Amino acid sequence: MANSFNTCSGIRNYENYVCKNGELRGFVWFSNDCEARVNQVNTKCEKCVKLHSALRATKSRERLKSSIKFRIKNTPSNINKAKYYIKHLQYKLRFTKSNLRRTKLNSAKLRLSISILQRQMNSTTEDEMVANIQNSAIPENFKLAMKTALSNAKRKSSKGHRYESSWLLQCMLLKIKSPKAYTHLRNNQMLPLPHPSTLQRLIQGMPCEFGFSDFVFEQFRKEYINKSPKEREGVVMFDEIKVREEVAYDKLNYNFNVFIDYGGECEEDIEMSKEDLADHALVFMFKSQLNRTVRESGTKS
């Protein structure tokens, strides 16, 4: 049985190059000693494989020569062009040196301005800085934050900070609305916020009793005293909530907060309710008309 064979496929895509060990037939190169027959499909014989390597080397050499010619072509070829090129380089050098001197001069001026500002900041007292902040057009809450930060910056110990009552109230509202945001702002030192335990002690020290709280109404007065009549308009709402009937002991006030309490509004009913456990509470709230502010004003059980 005769062995199967195929014809050598030759070398393509090298018709623009010359090699002395082969010949170009149409657009395909073949070796001068091509065996013409191969045992595999679409492969070249051993002689054509060597010719392929030689053609690749020729292609690389031609590319290198063309790049060198391009560089030589774009280089000044005579004395006049060379002189003009040198003058152009000298002009660029002078321009660069001028920019460098100007940059160094501006840098020295900026360093001098920074040092002057630093000396002025060091010589400015805290009272002067607070007065400048107070006379600026900054919002009131931001002024309060800046004054608190300046006051705390003078403290050497982290436990010697002092806060104004209005700032503590704002911090307490922030802590109630978003504990995670409060923790993030405090841990990253973005605002001079007190420790949560400070707020907890403040809450425990507030008068918490049934009836209408004078403390809450005083805070209402401070918050709305500078607002326009339109911003003061609102509605009083009340809501009844269910509470669990159980005995709860208040360790701070040493009493039991479990019995019915009308907050001093119904004195004639106190005697009959001393032994009755409270099972619901009535909460009175104030809702502003122009914003989403809701404030609790009283509680009865």
TADAMO-V789472 format. One record per backbone hydrogen bond with DSSP energy under -0.5 kcal/mol. CO is the residue of the C=O (numbers start at 1). NH is the residue of the N-H. Records with the same first field share a line. If there is no record, write none. Layout:
CO=NH  NH
This chain:
6=38
11=29
14=17
19=22
21=32
23=25  30
24=26
25=27  28
27=13
28=25
29=11
30=23
31=34
35=37
36=8
38=6
40=43
43=9
45=49
46=50
47=51
48=52
49=53
50=54
51=55
52=56
53=57
54=58
55=59
56=60
57=61
58=62
59=63
60=64
61=65
62=66
63=67
64=68
65=69
66=70
67=71
68=72
69=73
70=74
72=75
78=82
79=83
80=84
81=85
82=86
83=87
84=88
85=89
86=90
87=91
88=92
89=93
90=94
91=95
92=96
93=97
94=98
95=99
96=100
97=101
98=102
99=103
100=104
101=105
102=106
103=107
104=108
105=109
106=110
107=111
108=112
109=113
110=114
111=115
112=116
113=117
114=118
115=119
116=120
117=121
118=122
119=123
120=124
125=129
126=130
127=131
128=132
129=133
130=134
131=135
132=136
133=136
139=143
140=144
141=145
142=146
143=147
144=148
145=149
146=150
147=151
148=152
149=153
150=154
151=154
152=155
157=160
164=168
165=169
166=170
167=171
168=172
169=173
170=174
171=175
172=176
173=177
174=178
178=182
179=183
180=184
181=185
182=186
183=187
184=188
185=190  191
186=189
191=193
195=198  199
196=200
197=201
198=202
199=203
200=204
201=205
202=206
203=206
206=208
207=209
211=299
213=217
214=218
215=219
216=220
217=221
218=222
219=223
220=224
221=225
224=227
228=232
229=233
230=233
233=289
235=237  287
237=285
239=283
241=281
244=246
246=248
248=257
249=251
250=254  255
255=250  257
256=258
258=278
261=301
262=265
266=269
267=270  271
269=273
270=273
271=274
273=260  276
276=260
279=243
281=241  283
282=300
283=239
284=297  298
285=237
286=288  295
287=235
293=288
295=286
297=213
298=284
299=211
300=282
